[in-house]
Amino acid sequence: MDILKKIFPLSWKFTGSVANLIIGVLVYLVVGIIGGVAIALVRIIPLPLLGTILSLIGALIDLYVVGGIVIMFLAHFKVLKD
């Protein structure tokens, strides 16, 4: 459990009420959108290897966002204990 708390620290901070849960989900979504826009701006450079690397980074950002939201819901509904 300590590893999850270190990797996804925001998932544990936004628990307690539904309002905090919604704010936490919005924070994760904004981080994902900003990461996607930043990668899209860099992908303007037409290098094939760079595009592949940036696609992998984008997939990792998306995975982090989805994982963080799922863990946040699990922590909110007390499926994961502190």
C-alpha positions in Angstrom: 0.0 0.0 0.0 2.9 2.3 0.7 4.1 2.0 -2.9 0.7 3.1 -4.2 0.7 6.1 -1.9 4.1 7.1 -3.2 3.2 6.6 -6.9 -0.3 8.2 -6.7 -0.1 10.7 -3.8 -3.1 12.8 -5.1 -5.4 9.7 -5.0 -5.1 9.6 -1.2 -5.5 13.4 -0.6 -8.8 13.9 -2.3 -11.0 11.5 -0.2 -13.5 12.1 2.5 -16.4 13.8 0.6 -17.9 13.7 -2.8 -16.8 17.3 -3.5 -13.1 16.3 -2.8 -13.5 13.3 -5.1 -14.8 15.4 -8.0 -12.0 17.9 -7.5 -9.4 15.1 -7.5 -10.8 13.6 -10.7 -10.7 17.1 -12.3 -7.1 17.5 -11.2 -6.1 14.2 -12.8 -8.0 15.1 -16.0 -6.4 18.5 -16.3 -3.0 16.9 -15.8 -3.8 14.4 -18.6 -5.0 17.1 -20.9 -1.9 19.3 -20.3 0.4 16.3 -20.9 -1.4 15.4 -24.1 -1.3 19.0 -25.4 2.4 19.3 -24.6 3.1 16.0 -26.4 1.0 17.1 -29.4 3.0 20.4 -29.6 6.3 18.6 -29.6 5.1 16.0 -32.2 5.0 18.8 -34.8 8.7 17.9 -35.4 8.6 15.3 -38.1 11.0 12.7 -36.7 9.8 9.1 -36.7 11.7 7.9 -33.6 10.7 10.9 -31.7 7.0 10.3 -32.6 7.3 6.7 -31.3 8.9 7.8 -28.0 6.3 10.5 -27.5 3.5 8.1 -28.2 4.8 5.8 -25.5 5.1 8.7 -23.1 1.5 9.8 -23.9 0.3 6.3 -23.3 2.1 6.3 -19.9 0.5 9.6 -19.0 -3.0 8.2 -19.9 -2.3 5.1 -17.9 -1.2 7.2 -14.9 -4.4 9.3 -15.1 -6.7 6.4 -15.3 -4.9 4.5 -12.6 -5.0 7.5 -10.3 -8.7 8.0 -10.8 -9.4 4.3 -10.2 -7.3 4.3 -7.0 -9.0 7.5 -5.9 -12.4 5.9 -6.2 -11.3 2.7 -4.5 -9.8 4.8 -1.6 -13.0 6.9 -1.3 -15.2 3.8 -1.1 -12.9 2.2 1.5 -11.9 -0.7 -0.7 -8.3 0.2 -0.2 -7.4 0.7 3.4 -4.9 3.3 4.6 
